[in-house]
Each structure stands twice: as structure tokens, then as C-alpha cells.
Amino acid sequence: MSVSSKVFGLCAASLVSALALQAAGPAAFVIVEKGSSHVGFFDANGALVKEVETGQHPHEMVFSSDGKYLFTSDNGVMDMREKGQGWNTVSIIDVKAERRVGQIDLGEHRRPHGIDFDRATGHVLVTTELPSALLVLDPRERKVLRVYDVHGKAPHMVRLAADHRTAWVSCTDTSNVSVIDLQTAAVKTIPTGPRPQGIVIAPDGKRVYVANSDGETITVIDAIRKELAGEIPVGGRHSGPVRVAITPDELTILAALQLKHAVQFVNAATMTPGKELPLPGPPVSMTLSADGRTAYSAVLQQDTIFIISVAEQRILRTFRTPPGSGPDPVLPIPR
């Protein structure tokens, strides 16, 4: 192929890409693109609207309470079992403008992962793997306000309770959940199954559900008494539940089974597993629409997003993210 032909081909490809972006509607979803170190804005049909650069290999994200800003944990490695120092920032993205407007430097605290937003204070909570800690950040001043010892290793996800005082942290390497009082820094540890990752608090605040990635269970915790309340078997042997979500009506729990290549539906009232929905690859995420009717799960290796009907327990449709983007969590953009 001649040089001129190659140039023409590249220009044509760029033109097609530009026209595709112009044809896309307003952004409806934002997706962490872990592999390419971006977040992608996509319209309701799954067409790419815009990609925004973050720090290296972001893992999780959270909106501010007004939906104006998005915060990403810029971890720096693709998988938590990898060695290396990773990255040490949280990116701040203006959702309406679809651009990064700043970063919070975490200093010596590296490989941030789990992230949540405190609606009462406007602060951001983020876990770090090196060293193992929970940080409270001020996004306005773009600084670390406080550091908590989690009494565990490799803290993964964090969820803030409705009291804006209690933080629930899954500690993967020590197989426990740490319950942290943000006012006193007191910590209570609760044992889980092996290598807990995903964690969700029920809407009524009475129970916490934890996905045990090296087991076949979801640990159930009484959030009021802060003690074990049960265990839900999911997926059978070598299922690898990594993320968990619960519908607003508290009737259905959904778990992403990474090793089983499936989504598991669970009856929350009886704590019994129901249908397994097969996927063509290992899901790494599980999020829900605000009304709980729709679930979103990503198969990172295939750059594919699966949109699932919770009531019908079936895949409604799929769409692709850019090649090599490595999608992880999907969040509908608040309206």
C-alpha cells in the first residue's frame, strides 16, 4: 500500500469516527474505561459521545450529590493482584462539560480503589491499597482531610451509611469487612468469606451484602448490630462473585459471577439464589438504574456492556466500547 493510500485510509477512518460522534445523542451513561485510562460518555443507544482522560487505570467512580461532578479512583494497575506502586490521584470530571477539571493528589497513599460521596459534607471517601487505608477528601480544596486505619489489608470497596458517620469497607486480603466510625476512628472488623470485594447497603440501612470473590457466597451482615446475619450461596463451585447490587424495593439482589460468566439473581427476602443469566465472558461490574429496573454489567476483555432487565431476568441489549478500553462500572447520568 502506498503512503498516500495509508494517509487516505487514516483520514477516512477519522472522518467516520467524527461523524459517528456527531450522530450520537446526549450522554446517558458514563463508563470507566480501565484499560485506556478514560471515562467514556455514551448516549442511550450505546453510541460514544466523548472520552475524557483520567489518571492511569481508573477502577471506580461516583457522582457528587448534585450530579455535576464525577470522581474516579485512578488506581494505576489493571488488577489488584498485580505488583507495583500504581497511581495516586482522584480525577474530577465536569459532567455537563464532559471534561476533567482537576485532580486530588493522594501523596504517599497509592492505588486508590473504592470510592463514595458524602452528601452531608460534600467530601469524597476513597480506599487505598498502598498503604491500606480509608481517606476522606475535600474536592473543593483538592486535599486529603483525614486518613483512617482500616484494620485490614487491601481495602477494596467503601460504602457510606445513611448516618454519614459509618463507613463499610471490604478488606480483600484479610477477608473481613471493617466498620469505621468516621467521628471517633473506632473500627470493628467482621469476618466474611474469602477475598471480599463488592459491597452494598440495603436501602433501608438494615443489612449489608458482601460478595466474596474467592468463594461462592454473599455474606449478609446485620448493619444495626454490626454482626453476621447469614450467608447466601451463589453460582456453585468456582463462581467468583465480585460485585453485588440490590434493587430499591429490596426484593432482588444481583451478583456478577466473574468465574462463572453469569449474573445471579437472588430473592432478598428468603436469601435464596434464583436464576443464573449466562454471559459470554467474565463480568467485572454490576450497577443498577435509579429505579432498579435495569442492571448494567461489563465484560472487560470483550469491551462489551450488557443491559439487563431485572424483572424479566434477561439481556435486553449490548453495546461495545472502544477497542482496548476495558470497561468496568457503568453509571446512568443523573437527570
Buried (B, 14 or more C-beta within 10 A) or exposed (E): EEEEEEEEEEEEEEEEEEEEEEEBEEBBBBBBBBBBBBBBBBBEEBBBBBBBBBBBBBBBBBBBEEEEBBBBBBBBBBEBEEEEEBBBBBBBBBBEEBEBEBBBEBEEBBBBBBBBBBEEEBBBBBBBBBBBBBBBBBBEEBEBEEBBEBBBBBBBBBBBBEEBBBBBBBBBBBBBBBBBBBEEEEBBBBEBBEBBBBBBBBBEEBBBBBBBBBBBBBBBBBBEEBEBBEBBBBBEEEBBBBBBBBBBEBEBBBBBBBBBBBBBBBEBEEBEBEEBBEBEBBBBBBBBBEEBBBBBBBBBEBBBBBBBBBEEBEBEEBBEBBEEBBBBBBBBBEE
